[in-house]
């Protein structure tokens, strides 16, 4: 990306200078179905009647920072419609569903912790 910006600034019809600095704001991560956060999340979602659908995301989130600091976690979609757009919204039904998922996550995490302690 930096190279393309410099190339564009050096085009014959471009009368501009480019000063640029690059900073890594987050690191990417990948999780497998065997990872504890994924297993716990899938169990909680299924308990609440949702079939998990893993997706790849190109963006950064709190999970990037948490995983970098050694706290294993996974992002879950919450039913947001039109994310990052002016009309972004979450319906009451989706909020209530995610409340149920949050409670199920706590229960599943307790079961997982007990299993790992044995």
C-alpha positions as CSV (number, residue, x, y, z in Angstrom):
1,X,0.0,0.0,0.0
2,X,2.8,2.4,0.9
3,X,4.5,1.6,-2.5
4,X,1.3,2.4,-4.4
5,X,0.8,5.7,-2.6
6,X,4.4,6.7,-3.4
7,X,4.0,5.6,-7.1
8,X,0.8,7.7,-7.4
9,X,2.6,10.7,-5.9
10,X,5.4,10.3,-8.4
11,X,3.1,10.3,-11.5
12,X,4.0,13.0,-14.0
13,X,0.7,14.9,-13.6
14,X,0.8,14.7,-9.8
15,X,2.3,17.7,-8.1
16,X,2.4,16.5,-4.6
17,X,4.7,15.1,-1.9
18,X,3.9,12.2,0.4
19,X,5.0,11.9,4.0
20,X,3.8,8.6,5.5
21,X,4.3,6.6,8.7
22,X,3.2,3.1,9.2
23,X,2.2,1.7,12.6
24,X,0.9,-1.8,13.4
25,X,-2.3,-1.3,15.3
26,X,-3.2,-4.9,15.7
27,X,-2.1,-8.4,14.8
28,X,-4.2,-10.9,13.0
29,X,-5.1,-14.3,14.5
30,X,-6.7,-17.6,13.4
31,X,-8.6,-20.0,15.6
32,X,-9.4,-23.6,15.0
33,X,-12.5,-25.5,16.0
34,X,-10.4,-27.3,18.7
35,X,-9.5,-24.0,20.5
36,X,-11.3,-23.6,23.8
37,X,-13.0,-20.3,23.0
38,X,-14.4,-21.7,19.8
39,X,-15.6,-24.9,21.4
40,X,-17.3,-22.9,24.3
41,X,-18.8,-20.4,21.9
42,X,-20.2,-23.1,19.6
43,X,-21.7,-25.0,22.5
44,X,-23.4,-21.9,23.8
45,X,-24.7,-20.9,20.4
46,X,-26.1,-24.3,19.8
47,X,-27.6,-24.4,23.3
48,X,-29.5,-21.2,22.3
49,X,-30.7,-22.6,19.0
50,X,-28.1,-21.0,16.7
51,X,-25.9,-22.9,14.3
52,X,-22.4,-21.4,14.4
53,X,-21.0,-20.2,11.0
54,X,-17.3,-19.3,11.3
55,X,-16.3,-16.4,9.0
56,X,-13.0,-14.7,8.3
57,X,-12.8,-11.0,9.0
58,X,-10.3,-8.6,7.7
59,X,-10.9,-6.1,10.5
60,X,-9.5,-5.5,13.9
61,X,-11.5,-5.9,17.1
62,X,-11.0,-6.2,20.8
63,X,-10.2,-9.9,20.3
64,X,-7.0,-8.9,18.4
65,X,-5.8,-7.0,21.5
66,X,-6.9,-9.6,24.0
67,X,-5.3,-12.5,22.1
68,X,-2.1,-10.5,21.8
69,X,-2.1,-10.1,25.6
70,X,-2.5,-13.8,26.1
71,X,-6.3,-13.9,26.8
72,X,-7.9,-16.5,24.5
73,X,-11.1,-15.2,23.1
74,X,-13.4,-15.3,20.0
75,X,-15.7,-12.7,18.4
76,X,-19.3,-13.5,18.1
77,X,-21.7,-11.7,15.8
78,X,-24.6,-10.1,17.7
79,X,-27.2,-9.6,15.0
80,X,-26.1,-6.1,14.0
81,X,-27.6,-5.0,10.7
82,X,-25.7,-2.8,8.3
83,X,-22.6,-2.6,10.5
84,X,-20.4,0.5,10.3
85,X,-23.0,2.3,8.2
86,X,-25.2,5.3,9.2
87,X,-28.2,3.0,9.5
88,X,-26.4,0.4,11.8
89,X,-28.9,-1.1,14.3
90,X,-29.4,-4.2,16.5
91,X,-33.0,-5.3,16.9
92,X,-34.5,-6.1,20.3
93,X,-34.9,-9.7,19.3
94,X,-31.1,-9.9,18.5
95,X,-30.2,-8.2,21.8
96,X,-32.4,-10.7,23.7
97,X,-30.9,-13.6,21.8
98,X,-27.4,-12.4,22.6
99,X,-28.3,-12.0,26.3
100,X,-29.3,-15.7,26.3
101,X,-26.0,-16.5,24.5
102,X,-24.0,-14.6,27.1
103,X,-25.6,-16.6,29.9
104,X,-25.0,-19.8,28.0
105,X,-21.3,-18.8,27.4
106,X,-20.8,-18.4,31.2
107,X,-22.3,-21.8,31.8
108,X,-20.3,-23.4,29.1
109,X,-17.1,-21.7,30.2
110,X,-17.6,-23.0,33.7
111,X,-18.0,-26.6,32.3
112,X,-14.9,-26.2,30.2
113,X,-12.9,-24.9,33.1
114,X,-14.0,-27.8,35.3
115,X,-13.1,-30.3,32.6
116,X,-9.7,-28.8,32.1
117,X,-9.0,-28.8,35.8
118,X,-9.6,-32.6,36.0
